[in-house]
Amino acid sequence: MLKDLFTSEAGVTSIEYALLGALIAVAIIAALSATGQENGGIWGRWTASFLSAISP
């Protein structure tokens, strides 16, 4: 019974996917943090341009 517990691979795949998802989340957060100030300026200019284009 104890041997079966240690040799079972039933939850291995889900743990691997969870670790991969966490790694991707960390990479996204790091990328957004590194370019955070630049992205704010880009989105601010885009929003201003869009609002001026749709205003009567």
Backbone as a ProteinNet text record, in pm:
[ID]
protein_1_A
[PRIMARY]
MLKDLFTSEAGVTSIEYALLGALIAVAIIAALSATGQENGGIWGRWTASFLSAISP
[TERTIARY]
82.9	0	87.5	186.8	275.6	357.8	394.2	470.5	387.4	258.5	169.6	158.6	162.3	152.9	271.5	390.1	510.3	532.8	474.6	493.1	377.6	273.4	159.2	196.1	156.6	184.7	56.4	-48.9	-179.4	-181.4	-117.2	-123.1	-3.1	89	212.6	185.1	100.3	74.1	9.3	-84.8	-151.2	-54.2	36.4	136.6	230.6	268.6	355.4	286.4	159.2	85.6	72.2	52.6	42.4	174.7	285.7	416.7	445	406.1	424.7	340.5	217.1	131.4	187.7	242.8	303.8	425.8	505.7	623.4	583.6	479.7	431.5	378.6	306.8	254.7	368.1	472.7	587.7	655	667.6	729	645.9	514.4	427.4	438	436.4	446.8	580.6	687.3	819.6	826.3	769.6	771.2	689.5	574.5	491.4	554.8	622.5	689.8	806.4	877.6	993.3	952.2	835.6	791.3	670.6	645.2	524.9	511.4	615.9	608.4	588.4	653.4	639.1	498.6	442.4	307.7	203.9	222.3	127.1	119.4	233.8	235.7	170.7	196.9	138.1	-12.9	-63	-207.3	-272.7	-205	-260	-275.8	-174.6	-183.6	-291	-301.2	-400.7	-540.8	-561	-692.1	-730	-637.7	-666	-699.3	-624.3	-649.8	-785.4	-817.5	-944.8	-1061.6	-1049.8	-1159.6	-1178.6	-1069.8	-1086	-1144.9	-1119.7	-1173.4	-1322.9	-1371.7	-1514.2	-1599.3	-1537.2	-1617.8	-1672.5	-1796.3	-1858.8	-1799.2
-119.1	0	125.8	129.1	245.2	256.5	141.9	141.2	201.7	170.3	225.4	377.4	427.8	572	644.6	588.4	653.6	631.2	527.1	499.9	551	600.5	652.4	782	793.1	913.2	985.1	964.8	1020	1172	1234.8	1379.9	1451.6	1378.7	1439.5	1538.1	1502.9	1589.9	1720.8	1714.5	1836.9	1926.9	1868.9	1949.7	2015.7	1942	1999.6	2116.4	2100.4	2209.6	2329.8	2306.5	2416.2	2491.6	2418.1	2483.3	2560.7	2505.8	2575.1	2701.9	2694.4	2813.6	2919.7	2879.3	2975.1	3040.6	2963.5	3019.2	3120.2	3090.6	3183.5	3310.2	3297.3	3414.4	3502.8	3441.9	3519.2	3591.4	3525.6	3588.4	3707.5	3693.2	3803.3	3920.7	3892.8	3999.5	4070.2	3994.9	4055.9	4143.1	4096.8	4174.7	4302.6	4294.3	4412.5	4510.7	4459.1	4546.7	4619.8	4550.9	4611.1	4720.5	4705	4803.2	4882.5	4882.6	4946	5093.3	5169.4	5313	5342	5267.2	5287.8	5253.2	5145.3	5105	5207	5267.7	5368.5	5486.1	5529.4	5639.4	5602.4	5481.2	5435.5	5429.1	5368.2	5355.6	5490.5	5579.6	5713.8	5789.4	5782.4	5849.5	5785.4	5652.6	5583.6	5620.8	5626.8	5661.9	5803.9	5897.1	6035.9	6047.8	5977.6	5980.6	5918.7	5808.2	5742.5	5828.8	5888.3	5972.3	6096.2	6153.9	6270.8	6230.6	6109.7	6064.1	6035.5	5992.4	5957.8	6069.8	6173.9	6283.1	6370.7	6418.7	6499.1	6637.6
0	0	0	84	89.1	-38.2	-94.7	-219.9	-333.1	-336.5	-438.4	-427.3	-306.3	-284.9	-346.8	-332.1	-382.4	-532.1	-589.7	-732.3	-817.5	-757	-832.4	-902.8	-1029	-1107.7	-1147.7	-1073.8	-1109.6	-1107.3	-1010.9	-1000.1	-1057	-1116.9	-1165.9	-1278	-1372	-1486.2	-1442.6	-1352.1	-1307.4	-1231.9	-1156.9	-1087.1	-1186.8	-1291.4	-1394.4	-1464.3	-1496.7	-1560.8	-1467.6	-1340.9	-1244.6	-1234.4	-1231.6	-1227.3	-1354.8	-1469.1	-1596.2	-1600.4	-1553	-1547.8	-1455.6	-1342.7	-1250.3	-1313	-1385.3	-1453.3	-1560.2	-1634.8	-1737.2	-1671.8	-1561	-1490.1	-1439.3	-1386.1	-1338	-1453.9	-1568.9	-1685.8	-1734.8	-1735.8	-1778.5	-1682.3	-1553.9	-1453.5	-1465.2	-1486.7	-1501.1	-1625.7	-1735	-1859.2	-1844.7	-1781.1	-1762.6	-1665	-1564.9	-1469.6	-1534.7	-1622.4	-1688.3	-1786	-1846.9	-1946.4	-1898.9	-1769.8	-1716.2	-1748.3	-1731	-1756.3	-1904.3	-1990	-2134	-2180.4	-2128.5	-2168.3	-2124.9	-2010.9	-1964.7	-2060.3	-2112.2	-2207.1	-2338.9	-2384.6	-2510.9	-2499.4	-2391.4	-2375	-2351.1	-2282.7	-2261.4	-2392.2	-2478.1	-2608.6	-2696.2	-2693.3	-2773.2	-2726.5	-2595.7	-2541.1	-2578.8	-2566.4	-2602.4	-2751	-2834	-2977.8	-3010.4	-2946.8	-2970.6	-2926.1	-2807.6	-2758.2	-2843.7	-2894.2	-2981	-3115.9	-3160.8	-3289.2	-3281.7	-3166.8	-3157.8	-3100.6	-3051.9	-2995.5	-3107.6	-3091.6	-3198.6	-3212.1
[MASK]
++++++++++++++++++++++++++++++++++++++++++++++++++++++++

